[in-house]
Amino acid sequence: MGQSLSSTSSYTKSIDLASGFDKFFKNFKPESKILSQETITLIETHLKVGDIPRLASVISDALRDIDSAPLNIAVTGESGTGKSSFINTLRGVRHDEEGAALTGAVETTLERRAYKHPKLPNVTFWDLPGMMTITFQPQKYLKKMKFCEYDFSINSSTRLKISDAHLAEAIRKMKKNFYFLRTKVDSDLHSAKISKPSAFNMDEILQRICSDCPIDRKRDSLKQKVWLEALKARASATIPFKGFISDNDVEKLEETLTLYRSYFGLDDASLETIAKDLHVSVEKLKANLNSPHLLSAEKGDELLGEKLLRYVEKFCAVTGGPIASGIYFRKIFNLQNYFLETVVNDAKVLL
């Protein structure tokens, strides 16, 4: 007996889902993936055989682990390179606030200091003394600072030194991710403008410095999480694609947008702090951004539902449509991605 039309359709859907899943995750570098290879293989297996209950269970477990997983980030660098200021900025804390990382002082401590993120309780930044401060060799420094406990490290420096290269090599041998952070860029721009005024191009210099931006890595992590949530819903067929945006959809999108803005330091409280630092009004700052206005419905504007559907069309036009990777993504998935890209672009504007 041959397969029925219904079973054939289900089998084809499973293959399409598996193919789309494989293509999507191949777009990300190994260090950017939020799933282990074991979990990816397990999801692909359940997709291919159409085992929806187990698929939903694996994805649910993965999403729960992602949300609850602790993230420990080590920030190292010599005194005066701006690592404490960098930590305060990532935490959205002003230098004079209680609990802020100490700045502007000569480094005398030989111990690491932990600073919790005020909005992301699972994230901890570790302020480490520079290797030259302790006068240790790289291997001894890594052991003293307990580098085995960190998910990745950031080396804060105004210029790459030989000691930084030696430390990076030692971290690489531990199979840990690390990044070099270029600090005090404003001083470099000022020096470049004075030394070569005729050839000075600020946009070009900033573009070189900002290549491989950490913002893009954070975006990639969130994009994978959005994809997993959409895959779970799509595989279960719990939410059919409709030609309108319901009130429940809008409520979920508001929560998503608020979360994205908070992740990238663009929530209202953070924008107020940035506006004070730049000596401009919050209104003027928001006027140069798009994310704060995504869900606004001013008098005389199109209805919010129509506005959101226009966002879907715009995102699909840019990415190749809802079936570009072999899966019919729902409107909410496309909107979440559009919101994410908009917030990321705003974050880069404020770099």
Summary of the structure (lengths in Angstrom):
residues: 351
radius of gyration: 23.4
end to end distance: 63.5
largest distance: 81.8
contacts: 932
relative contact order: 0.10
helix: 58%
strand: 8%
